[in-house]
């Protein structure tokens, strides 16, 4: 439906991200891996994911995805800085 929820941190409520997989006529589910959460947030493959499951979710959950932060920096923050006399 082109709508995606956000990755949640493990604090305060439902935070486990579940994939529902349909293969043939069977459904199954599994938790997202910590590497998958990093990929969804735009982190490069070389990004070192924190050791524990909860630490990884804290690092990725409730954050701004890397491509979004990059776009905001280029299209919004840099032009504002230049207009204000910065370099």
Gaussian input, Z-matrix of N, CA and C with variables (Angstrom, degrees):
# hf/3-21g

backbone

0 1
 N
 C     1     B1
 C     2     B2     1     A1
 N     3     B3     2     A2     1     D1
 C     4     B4     3     A3     2     D2
 C     5     B5     4     A4     3     D3
 N     6     B6     5     A5     4     D4
 C     7     B7     6     A6     5     D5
 C     8     B8     7     A7     6     D6
 N     9     B9     8     A8     7     D7
 C    10    B10     9     A9     8     D8
 C    11    B11    10    A10     9     D9
 N    12    B12    11    A11    10    D10
 C    13    B13    12    A12    11    D11
 C    14    B14    13    A13    12    D12
 N    15    B15    14    A14    13    D13
 C    16    B16    15    A15    14    D14
 C    17    B17    16    A16    15    D15
 N    18    B18    17    A17    16    D16
 C    19    B19    18    A18    17    D17
 C    20    B20    19    A19    18    D18
 N    21    B21    20    A20    19    D19
 C    22    B22    21    A21    20    D20
 C    23    B23    22    A22    21    D21
 N    24    B24    23    A23    22    D22
 C    25    B25    24    A24    23    D23
 C    26    B26    25    A25    24    D24
 N    27    B27    26    A26    25    D25
 C    28    B28    27    A27    26    D26
 C    29    B29    28    A28    27    D27
 N    30    B30    29    A29    28    D28
 C    31    B31    30    A30    29    D29
 C    32    B32    31    A31    30    D30
 N    33    B33    32    A32    31    D31
 C    34    B34    33    A33    32    D32
 C    35    B35    34    A34    33    D33
 N    36    B36    35    A35    34    D34
 C    37    B37    36    A36    35    D35
 C    38    B38    37    A37    36    D36
 N    39    B39    38    A38    37    D37
 C    40    B40    39    A39    38    D38
 C    41    B41    40    A40    39    D39
 N    42    B42    41    A41    40    D40
 C    43    B43    42    A42    41    D41
 C    44    B44    43    A43    42    D42
 N    45    B45    44    A44    43    D43
 C    46    B46    45    A45    44    D44
 C    47    B47    46    A46    45    D45
 N    48    B48    47    A47    46    D46
 C    49    B49    48    A48    47    D47
 C    50    B50    49    A49    48    D48
 N    51    B51    50    A50    49    D49
 C    52    B52    51    A51    50    D50
 C    53    B53    52    A52    51    D51
 N    54    B54    53    A53    52    D52
 C    55    B55    54    A54    53    D53
 C    56    B56    55    A55    54    D54
 N    57    B57    56    A56    55    D55
 C    58    B58    57    A57    56    D56
 C    59    B59    58    A58    57    D57
 N    60    B60    59    A59    58    D58
 C    61    B61    60    A60    59    D59
 C    62    B62    61    A61    60    D60
 N    63    B63    62    A62    61    D61
 C    64    B64    63    A63    62    D62
 C    65    B65    64    A64    63    D63
 N    66    B66    65    A65    64    D64
 C    67    B67    66    A66    65    D65
 C    68    B68    67    A67    66    D66
 N    69    B69    68    A68    67    D67
 C    70    B70    69    A69    68    D68
 C    71    B71    70    A70    69    D69
 N    72    B72    71    A71    70    D70
 C    73    B73    72    A72    71    D71
 C    74    B74    73    A73    72    D72
 N    75    B75    74    A74    73    D73
 C    76    B76    75    A75    74    D74
 C    77    B77    76    A76    75    D75
 N    78    B78    77    A77    76    D76
 C    79    B79    78    A78    77    D77
 C    80    B80    79    A79    78    D78
 N    81    B81    80    A80    79    D79
 C    82    B82    81    A81    80    D80
 C    83    B83    82    A82    81    D81
 N    84    B84    83    A83    82    D82
 C    85    B85    84    A84    83    D83
 C    86    B86    85    A85    84    D84
 N    87    B87    86    A86    85    D85
 C    88    B88    87    A87    86    D86
 C    89    B89    88    A88    87    D87
 N    90    B90    89    A89    88    D88
 C    91    B91    90    A90    89    D89
 C    92    B92    91    A91    90    D90
 N    93    B93    92    A92    91    D91
 C    94    B94    93    A93    92    D92
 C    95    B95    94    A94    93    D93
 N    96    B96    95    A95    94    D94
 C    97    B97    96    A96    95    D95
 C    98    B98    97    A97    96    D96
 N    99    B99    98    A98    97    D97
 C   100   B100    99    A99    98    D98
 C   101   B101   100   A100    99    D99
 N   102   B102   101   A101   100   D100
 C   103   B103   102   A102   101   D101
 C   104   B104   103   A103   102   D102
 N   105   B105   104   A104   103   D103
 C   106   B106   105   A105   104   D104
 C   107   B107   106   A106   105   D105
 N   108   B108   107   A107   106   D106
 C   109   B109   108   A108   107   D107
 C   110   B110   109   A109   108   D108
 N   111   B111   110   A110   109   D109
 C   112   B112   111   A111   110   D110
 C   113   B113   112   A112   111   D111
 N   114   B114   113   A113   112   D112
 C   115   B115   114   A114   113   D113
 C   116   B116   115   A115   114   D114
 N   117   B117   116   A116   115   D115
 C   118   B118   117   A117   116   D116
 C   119   B119   118   A118   117   D117
 N   120   B120   119   A119   118   D118
 C   121   B121   120   A120   119   D119
 C   122   B122   121   A121   120   D120
 N   123   B123   122   A122   121   D121
 C   124   B124   123   A123   122   D122
 C   125   B125   124   A124   123   D123
 N   126   B126   125   A125   124   D124
 C   127   B127   126   A126   125   D125
 C   128   B128   127   A127   126   D126
 N   129   B129   128   A128   127   D127
 C   130   B130   129   A129   128   D128
 C   131   B131   130   A130   129   D129
 N   132   B132   131   A131   130   D130
 C   133   B133   132   A132   131   D131
 C   134   B134   133   A133   132   D132
 N   135   B135   134   A134   133   D133
 C   136   B136   135   A135   134   D134
 C   137   B137   136   A136   135   D135
 N   138   B138   137   A137   136   D136
 C   139   B139   138   A138   137   D137
 C   140   B140   139   A139   138   D138
 N   141   B141   140   A140   139   D139
 C   142   B142   141   A141   140   D140
 C   143   B143   142   A142   141   D141
 N   144   B144   143   A143   142   D142
 C   145   B145   144   A144   143   D143
 C   146   B146   145   A145   144   D144
 N   147   B147   146   A146   145   D145
 C   148   B148   147   A147   146   D146
 C   149   B149   148   A148   147   D147
 N   150   B150   149   A149   148   D148
 C   151   B151   150   A150   149   D149
 C   152   B152   151   A151   150   D150
 N   153   B153   152   A152   151   D151
 C   154   B154   153   A153   152   D152
 C   155   B155   154   A154   153   D153
 N   156   B156   155   A155   154   D154
 C   157   B157   156   A156   155   D155
 C   158   B158   157   A157   156   D156
 N   159   B159   158   A158   157   D157
 C   160   B160   159   A159   158   D158
 C   161   B161   160   A160   159   D159
 N   162   B162   161   A161   160   D160
 C   163   B163   162   A162   161   D161
 C   164   B164   163   A163   162   D162
 N   165   B165   164   A164   163   D163
 C   166   B166   165   A165   164   D164
 C   167   B167   166   A166   165   D165
 N   168   B168   167   A167   166   D166
 C   169   B169   168   A168   167   D167
 C   170   B170   169   A169   168   D168
 N   171   B171   170   A170   169   D169
 C   172   B172   171   A171   170   D170
 C   173   B173   172   A172   171   D171
 N   174   B174   173   A173   172   D172
 C   175   B175   174   A174   173   D173
 C   176   B176   175   A175   174   D174
 N   177   B177   176   A176   175   D175
 C   178   B178   177   A177   176   D176
 C   179   B179   178   A178   177   D177
 N   180   B180   179   A179   178   D178
 C   181   B181   180   A180   179   D179
 C   182   B182   181   A181   180   D180
 N   183   B183   182   A182   181   D181
 C   184   B184   183   A183   182   D182
 C   185   B185   184   A184   183   D183
 N   186   B186   185   A185   184   D184
 C   187   B187   186   A186   185   D185
 C   188   B188   187   A187   186   D186
 N   189   B189   188   A188   187   D187
 C   190   B190   189   A189   188   D188
 C   191   B191   190   A190   189   D189
 N   192   B192   191   A191   190   D190
 C   193   B193   192   A192   191   D191
 C   194   B194   193   A193   192   D192
 N   195   B195   194   A194   193   D193
 C   196   B196   195   A195   194   D194
 C   197   B197   196   A196   195   D195
 N   198   B198   197   A197   196   D196
 C   199   B199   198   A198   197   D197
 C   200   B200   199   A199   198   D198
 N   201   B201   200   A200   199   D199
 C   202   B202   201   A201   200   D200
 C   203   B203   202   A202   201   D201
 N   204   B204   203   A203   202   D202
 C   205   B205   204   A204   203   D203
 C   206   B206   205   A205   204   D204
 N   207   B207   206   A206   205   D205
 C   208   B208   207   A207   206   D206
 C   209   B209   208   A208   207   D207
 N   210   B210   209   A209   208   D208
 C   211   B211   210   A210   209   D209
 C   212   B212   211   A211   210   D210
 N   213   B213   212   A212   211   D211
 C   214   B214   213   A213   212   D212
 C   215   B215   214   A214   213   D213
 N   216   B216   215   A215   214   D214
 C   217   B217   216   A216   215   D215
 C   218   B218   217   A217   216   D216
 N   219   B219   218   A218   217   D217
 C   220   B220   219   A219   218   D218
 C   221   B221   220   A220   219   D219
 N   222   B222   221   A221   220   D220
 C   223   B223   222   A222   221   D221
 C   224   B224   223   A223   222   D222
 N   225   B225   224   A224   223   D223
 C   226   B226   225   A225   224   D224
 C   227   B227   226   A226   225   D225
 N   228   B228   227   A227   226   D226
 C   229   B229   228   A228   227   D227
 C   230   B230   229   A229   228   D228
 N   231   B231   230   A230   229   D229
 C   232   B232   231   A231   230   D230
 C   233   B233   232   A232   231   D231
 N   234   B234   233   A233   232   D232
 C   235   B235   234   A234   233   D233
 C   236   B236   235   A235   234   D234
 N   237   B237   236   A236   235   D235
 C   238   B238   237   A237   236   D236
 C   239   B239   238   A238   237   D237
 N   240   B240   239   A239   238   D238
 C   241   B241   240   A240   239   D239
 C   242   B242   241   A241   240   D240
 N   243   B243   242   A242   241   D241
 C   244   B244   243   A243   242   D242
 C   245   B245   244   A244   243   D243
 N   246   B246   245   A245   244   D244
 C   247   B247   246   A246   245   D245
 C   248   B248   247   A247   246   D246
 N   249   B249   248   A248   247   D247
 C   250   B250   249   A249   248   D248
 C   251   B251   250   A250   249   D249
 N   252   B252   251   A251   250   D250
 C   253   B253   252   A252   251   D251
 C   254   B254   253   A253   252   D252
 N   255   B255   254   A254   253   D253
 C   256   B256   255   A255   254   D254
 C   257   B257   256   A256   255   D255
 N   258   B258   257   A257   256   D256
 C   259   B259   258   A258   257   D257
 C   260   B260   259   A259   258   D258

   B1=1.4530
   B2=1.5223
   B3=1.3272
   B4=1.4665
   B5=1.5187
   B6=1.3143
   B7=1.4593
   B8=1.5151
   B9=1.3161
   B10=1.4587
   B11=1.5162
   B12=1.3091
   B13=1.4482
   B14=1.5139
   B15=1.2998
   B16=1.4557
   B17=1.5184
   B18=1.3143
   B19=1.4560
   B20=1.5202
   B21=1.2826
   B22=1.4523
   B23=1.5162
   B24=1.3154
   B25=1.4625
   B26=1.5212
   B27=1.3417
   B28=1.4649
   B29=1.5246
   B30=1.3006
   B31=1.4648
   B32=1.5293
   B33=1.2849
   B34=1.4575
   B35=1.5088
   B36=1.2830
   B37=1.4519
   B38=1.5078
   B39=1.3151
   B40=1.4467
   B41=1.5246
   B42=1.3083
   B43=1.4568
   B44=1.5142
   B45=1.2834
   B46=1.4587
   B47=1.5142
   B48=1.3168
   B49=1.4539
   B50=1.5227
   B51=1.3190
   B52=1.4581
   B53=1.5226
   B54=1.3076
   B55=1.4548
   B56=1.5165
   B57=1.3097
   B58=1.4641
   B59=1.5211
   B60=1.3103
   B61=1.4596
   B62=1.5171
   B63=1.3207
   B64=1.4600
   B65=1.5186
   B66=1.3034
   B67=1.4556
   B68=1.5223
   B69=1.2999
   B70=1.4591
   B71=1.5230
   B72=1.2928
   B73=1.4647
   B74=1.5264
   B75=1.3234
   B76=1.4617
   B77=1.5249
   B78=1.2969
   B79=1.4604
   B80=1.5155
   B81=1.3113
   B82=1.4508
   B83=1.5195
   B84=1.2887
   B85=1.4650
   B86=1.5194
   B87=1.3254
   B88=1.4523
   B89=1.5147
   B90=1.3106
   B91=1.4557
   B92=1.5254
   B93=1.3193
   B94=1.4559
   B95=1.5207
   B96=1.3085
   B97=1.4552
   B98=1.5221
   B99=1.3108
   B100=1.4662
   B101=1.5267
   B102=1.3062
   B103=1.4700
   B104=1.5233
   B105=1.3318
   B106=1.4703
   B107=1.5251
   B108=1.3293
   B109=1.4645
   B110=1.5231
   B111=1.3307
   B112=1.4647
   B113=1.5265
   B114=1.3228
   B115=1.4672
   B116=1.5234
   B117=1.3113
   B118=1.4674
   B119=1.5277
   B120=1.3175
   B121=1.4584
   B122=1.5230
   B123=1.3378
   B124=1.4557
   B125=1.5122
   B126=1.3207
   B127=1.4640
   B128=1.5263
   B129=1.3329
   B130=1.4655
   B131=1.5243
   B132=1.3174
   B133=1.4625
   B134=1.5308
   B135=1.3219
   B136=1.4644
   B137=1.5323
   B138=1.3389
   B139=1.4660
   B140=1.5258
   B141=1.3165
   B142=1.4631
   B143=1.5317
   B144=1.3043
   B145=1.4634
   B146=1.5359
   B147=1.3476
   B148=1.4712
   B149=1.5282
   B150=1.3256
   B151=1.4540
   B152=1.5096
   B153=1.3082
   B154=1.4584
   B155=1.5275
   B156=1.3137
   B157=1.4670
   B158=1.5297
   B159=1.3392
   B160=1.4653
   B161=1.5183
   B162=1.3246
   B163=1.4647
   B164=1.5169
   B165=1.3192
   B166=1.4626
   B167=1.5268
   B168=1.3210
   B169=1.4631
   B170=1.5247
   B171=1.3313
   B172=1.4659
   B173=1.5218
   B174=1.3261
   B175=1.4640
   B176=1.5244
   B177=1.3209
   B178=1.4663
   B179=1.5231
   B180=1.3192
   B181=1.4624
   B182=1.5131
   B183=1.3151
   B184=1.4594
   B185=1.5241
   B186=1.3223
   B187=1.4587
   B188=1.5252
   B189=1.3071
   B190=1.4566
   B191=1.5245
   B192=1.3110
   B193=1.4606
   B194=1.5241
   B195=1.3232
   B196=1.4659
   B197=1.5287
   B198=1.3367
   B199=1.4727
   B200=1.5343
   B201=1.2984
   B202=1.4662
   B203=1.5244
   B204=1.3324
   B205=1.4664
   B206=1.5303
   B207=1.3276
   B208=1.4677
   B209=1.5254
   B210=1.3200
   B211=1.4609
   B212=1.5243
   B213=1.3337
   B214=1.4665
   B215=1.5263
   B216=1.3361
   B217=1.4624
   B218=1.5263
   B219=1.3186
   B220=1.4664
   B221=1.5196
   B222=1.3165
   B223=1.4614
   B224=1.5263
   B225=1.3229
   B226=1.4619
   B227=1.5257
   B228=1.3251
   B229=1.4639
   B230=1.5225
   B231=1.3248
   B232=1.4578
   B233=1.5265
   B234=1.3354
   B235=1.4628
   B236=1.5362
   B237=1.3257
   B238=1.4700
   B239=1.5213
   B240=1.3151
   B241=1.4594
   B242=1.5273
   B243=1.3197
   B244=1.4762
   B245=1.5280
   B246=1.3152
   B247=1.4627
   B248=1.5279
   B249=1.3280
   B250=1.4644
   B251=1.5345
   B252=1.3427
   B253=1.4416
   B254=1.5047
   B255=1.3173
   B256=1.4589
   B257=1.5107
   B258=1.3011
   B259=1.4703
   B260=1.4810
   A1=111.82
   A2=117.63
   A3=123.24
   A4=113.83
   A5=118.66
   A6=122.24
   A7=107.46
   A8=116.06
   A9=119.79
   A10=108.81
   A11=115.71
   A12=119.47
   A13=109.10
   A14=116.36
   A15=118.63
   A16=110.00
   A17=115.91
   A18=120.52
   A19=106.24
   A20=117.29
   A21=121.40
   A22=110.76
   A23=115.34
   A24=119.44
   A25=107.86
   A26=117.70
   A27=118.92
   A28=113.53
   A29=117.96
   A30=121.46
   A31=109.89
   A32=116.48
   A33=122.29
   A34=117.69
   A35=118.68
   A36=118.90
   A37=113.70
   A38=113.96
   A39=121.31
   A40=109.82
   A41=117.01
   A42=119.14
   A43=112.97
   A44=118.18
   A45=119.45
   A46=109.85
   A47=114.28
   A48=120.96
   A49=108.51
   A50=115.82
   A51=121.50
   A52=110.10
   A53=115.89
   A54=122.13
   A55=108.30
   A56=116.58
   A57=121.12
   A58=105.82
   A59=115.54
   A60=121.60
   A61=108.97
   A62=114.87
   A63=119.75
   A64=107.67
   A65=115.60
   A66=121.50
   A67=106.94
   A68=113.85
   A69=121.09
   A70=107.66
   A71=118.38
   A72=120.06
   A73=112.50
   A74=117.26
   A75=120.65
   A76=111.05
   A77=115.64
   A78=121.69
   A79=109.28
   A80=115.49
   A81=120.17
   A82=107.56
   A83=115.83
   A84=119.04
   A85=109.10
   A86=114.66
   A87=121.13
   A88=108.51
   A89=115.71
   A90=120.71
   A91=109.87
   A92=116.18
   A93=120.15
   A94=108.91
   A95=116.87
   A96=119.13
   A97=108.81
   A98=115.67
   A99=118.89
   A100=110.74
   A101=117.97
   A102=121.04
   A103=110.62
   A104=117.37
   A105=120.14
   A106=110.95
   A107=118.16
   A108=119.35
   A109=110.02
   A110=116.86
   A111=120.47
   A112=110.45
   A113=116.88
   A114=120.30
   A115=111.25
   A116=116.89
   A117=120.41
   A118=111.84
   A119=116.30
   A120=120.23
   A121=112.56
   A122=116.99
   A123=120.59
   A124=114.48
   A125=117.83
   A126=119.99
   A127=109.36
   A128=117.59
   A129=119.58
   A130=111.23
   A131=115.92
   A132=120.76
   A133=112.05
   A134=117.20
   A135=120.16
   A136=112.38
   A137=116.90
   A138=120.21
   A139=109.57
   A140=115.97
   A141=120.61
   A142=108.63
   A143=115.64
   A144=121.52
   A145=107.93
   A146=117.63
   A147=119.35
   A148=111.66
   A149=115.56
   A150=122.82
   A151=117.04
   A152=118.58
   A153=119.03
   A154=111.28
   A155=114.60
   A156=121.21
   A157=110.67
   A158=116.25
   A159=119.40
   A160=112.07
   A161=118.12
   A162=120.47
   A163=111.27
   A164=117.00
   A165=120.46
   A166=110.78
   A167=116.80
   A168=119.49
   A169=111.34
   A170=117.70
   A171=120.37
   A172=110.53
   A173=116.56
   A174=120.55
   A175=111.99
   A176=117.72
   A177=121.49
   A178=114.19
   A179=117.07
   A180=119.94
   A181=113.50
   A182=115.42
   A183=123.44
   A184=112.57
   A185=117.10
   A186=122.46
   A187=109.75
   A188=116.07
   A189=121.70
   A190=107.13
   A191=116.25
   A192=120.75
   A193=110.83
   A194=116.66
   A195=122.83
   A196=112.13
   A197=120.21
   A198=118.78
   A199=112.67
   A200=117.78
   A201=121.03
   A202=109.95
   A203=117.36
   A204=121.33
   A205=110.59
   A206=116.65
   A207=121.29
   A208=110.36
   A209=117.51
   A210=121.50
   A211=110.23
   A212=117.19
   A213=120.27
   A214=111.74
   A215=116.29
   A216=119.94
   A217=110.84
   A218=117.41
   A219=121.50
   A220=113.08
   A221=115.88
   A222=119.90
   A223=114.60
   A224=117.52
   A225=120.21
   A226=111.94
   A227=116.32
   A228=119.42
   A229=112.88
   A230=118.70
   A231=121.09
   A232=111.73
   A233=119.66
   A234=118.64
   A235=113.20
   A236=117.20
   A237=119.56
   A238=111.26
   A239=117.36
   A240=121.10
   A241=111.05
   A242=116.67
   A243=120.70
   A244=109.83
   A245=117.30
   A246=121.39
   A247=112.11
   A248=116.42
   A249=120.48
   A250=111.39
   A251=116.72
   A252=120.24
   A253=114.66
   A254=117.32
   A255=120.82
   A256=111.01
   A257=116.71
   A258=119.99
   A259=111.78
   D1=10.89
   D2=179.23
   D3=62.87
   D4=16.91
   D5=177.24
   D6=-115.83
   D7=129.48
   D8=179.04
   D9=-122.39
   D10=136.18
   D11=173.85
   D12=-74.67
   D13=179.71
   D14=177.74
   D15=-99.27
   D16=157.60
   D17=172.57
   D18=-75.51
   D19=129.86
   D20=-177.05
   D21=-101.87
   D22=151.90
   D23=173.27
   D24=-79.34
   D25=164.06
   D26=-178.67
   D27=-77.78
   D28=10.58
   D29=179.66
   D30=-93.01
   D31=139.32
   D32=167.47
   D33=61.11
   D34=61.89
   D35=170.11
   D36=117.92
   D37=-161.16
   D38=-175.92
   D39=-67.42
   D40=114.54
   D41=-176.81
   D42=-127.82
   D43=-10.15
   D44=-176.76
   D45=-79.45
   D46=126.95
   D47=-178.03
   D48=-93.22
   D49=123.47
   D50=-174.38
   D51=-115.43
   D52=135.47
   D53=171.57
   D54=-97.72
   D55=137.19
   D56=172.71
   D57=-106.98
   D58=124.51
   D59=-174.78
   D60=-116.02
   D61=128.12
   D62=176.93
   D63=-109.07
   D64=120.79
   D65=177.65
   D66=-128.39
   D67=116.69
   D68=-171.11
   D69=58.53
   D70=-123.25
   D71=-179.53
   D72=-104.51
   D73=14.49
   D74=-177.10
   D75=-110.45
   D76=142.37
   D77=175.53
   D78=-110.28
   D79=141.65
   D80=171.85
   D81=-143.62
   D82=166.00
   D83=179.33
   D84=-135.61
   D85=157.88
   D86=175.10
   D87=-156.21
   D88=159.04
   D89=176.34
   D90=-75.31
   D91=146.88
   D92=171.55
   D93=-63.51
   D94=143.16
   D95=174.19
   D96=-78.44
   D97=162.68
   D98=178.16
   D99=-64.40
   D100=-34.56
   D101=176.97
   D102=-65.35
   D103=-39.18
   D104=177.54
   D105=-63.62
   D106=-37.42
   D107=178.22
   D108=-64.89
   D109=-39.90
   D110=178.26
   D111=-63.19
   D112=-42.05
   D113=178.48
   D114=-62.54
   D115=-43.60
   D116=179.60
   D117=-61.77
   D118=-31.34
   D119=-179.93
   D120=-86.63
   D121=0.65
   D122=175.56
   D123=86.86
   D124=10.10
   D125=177.93
   D126=-70.56
   D127=142.72
   D128=179.22
   D129=-68.63
   D130=158.73
   D131=-179.60
   D132=-58.63
   D133=-28.48
   D134=-178.95
   D135=-77.80
   D136=-7.30
   D137=179.70
   D138=-61.46
   D139=129.25
   D140=179.83
   D141=-83.28
   D142=109.59
   D143=-179.45
   D144=-73.93
   D145=133.47
   D146=178.55
   D147=-53.94
   D148=153.12
   D149=-171.74
   D150=-57.08
   D151=-53.38
   D152=-174.35
   D153=-89.14
   D154=158.63
   D155=178.53
   D156=-57.03
   D157=-48.84
   D158=-179.19
   D159=-64.54
   D160=-40.33
   D161=178.39
   D162=-62.79
   D163=-39.66
   D164=178.71
   D165=-65.24
   D166=-42.37
   D167=177.98
   D168=-65.96
   D169=-35.58
   D170=175.71
   D171=-63.57
   D172=-37.17
   D173=-179.66
   D174=-70.39
   D175=-33.54
   D176=-174.59
   D177=-102.14
   D178=-29.35
   D179=-174.33
   D180=-74.68
   D181=149.38
   D182=178.57
   D183=53.20
   D184=35.60
   D185=-178.82
   D186=-116.78
   D187=169.59
   D188=174.29
   D189=-92.06
   D190=128.95
   D191=-178.93
   D192=-62.32
   D193=145.02
   D194=-177.56
   D195=-53.25
   D196=-47.63
   D197=-179.96
   D198=-61.76
   D199=-33.02
   D200=178.48
   D201=-70.03
   D202=-45.18
   D203=178.27
   D204=-60.91
   D205=-41.71
   D206=179.01
   D207=-62.77
   D208=-44.95
   D209=-179.94
   D210=-62.88
   D211=-45.40
   D212=178.76
   D213=-60.38
   D214=-40.25
   D215=179.39
   D216=-63.16
   D217=-45.28
   D218=-176.73
   D219=-73.54
   D220=-43.08
   D221=-171.65
   D222=-92.99
   D223=-19.01
   D224=-176.24
   D225=-120.94
   D226=-57.67
   D227=-173.25
   D228=-69.59
   D229=-45.36
   D230=179.43
   D231=-61.61
   D232=-48.50
   D233=176.80
   D234=-60.07
   D235=-36.74
   D236=176.69
   D237=-65.53
   D238=-41.18
   D239=178.79
   D240=-64.76
   D241=-42.39
   D242=178.97
   D243=-64.73
   D244=-43.86
   D245=178.90
   D246=-63.08
   D247=-29.53
   D248=-179.88
   D249=-85.44
   D250=1.91
   D251=178.07
   D252=95.83
   D253=7.91
   D254=177.49
   D255=-82.34
   D256=-179.37
   D257=-179.39
   D258=-111.05

